[in-house]
Amino acid sequence: MDSFLDMVKKNAKKGWVEGLAAVMQGANIVSGKMNELSEEGKKQYQMFNLHVKIKDQMNELGEVVYAAFKKGKNPDEDKKVKSALAKIEKLEWQLRKITDSAKIKSIVKKKARKKPARKQVKSKK
């Protein structure tokens, strides 16, 4: 027959092992969430950076258009205007690509969490 101290020792060891397993599982979950947040932060930074670049290109476009008007040229025919417009369109495309992928991921997560719809009881009047 086991003595009282042996039982306490056995239960303490079992509790220690179970506690350690729970801590490890929690650490894995936290690590996964940190990775998700890190990826989201990177996307937010990329989006901010693209917004800044678009604003800079728009400022440059304004300067080029102003210079073309001042010289009496038609801005639609100026190569610098066309180049600036192409750069802006490319940056906007990159921004849409990032934001669309973020929307798709959020929609997928929302659908996974969606609860079944409740049945509505029609009341008789």
Long-range contacts (C-beta under 8 A, 24 or more apart in sequence): 43-98, 43-102, 46-98, 47-95, 47-98, 47-99, 50-91, 50-94, 50-95, 50-98, 51-95, 53-91, 54-88, 54-91, 54-92, 54-95, 57-84, 57-87, 57-88, 57-91, 58-88, 60-84, 61-85, 61-88
